[in-house]
Amino acid sequence: MVMLIGALTWIFYSLFRYKDFLKTLILYDEKNLYYGGQSTQITTKQHKSIEALDLQGQITASELNVFISSKKKFAKSHLTLLRQNFIKELNKTYAELTKTKTLLIREEKDSKDRRYVVYKTTQTVIKKYSFWTFLFKR
């Protein structure tokens, strides 16, 4: 009986720790970003790019082009400008939500092929654990 009560107490305590852990993450759904009990609205394009970053860990410039523009016939320099403005706006949205100046999405050269650009997030953006993983990890 003592073991059962101890296990239940540990699980309930962990539930409260997990709730506090989630508050330190930037979470999202189709219309909003959430952080520390606050939220801000995002566009459909931003949601698609955030979701791709969440699933893949990074997105390429050509994948981001698909999210940004439905037109295929843009000059390469114009698409580069659109991507830069889009990422700048998304970082601005993150900065306003988190009240930090840290860039959460960064542009870097692909490690496999240096000719291509990829976009990655820092670990604070999308690093989530399920409750059970969180329970036994710590």
Order of alpha helices (4+ residues) and beta strands (2+ residues): alpha-beta-beta-beta-alpha-beta-alpha-alpha-beta-beta-alpha-alpha
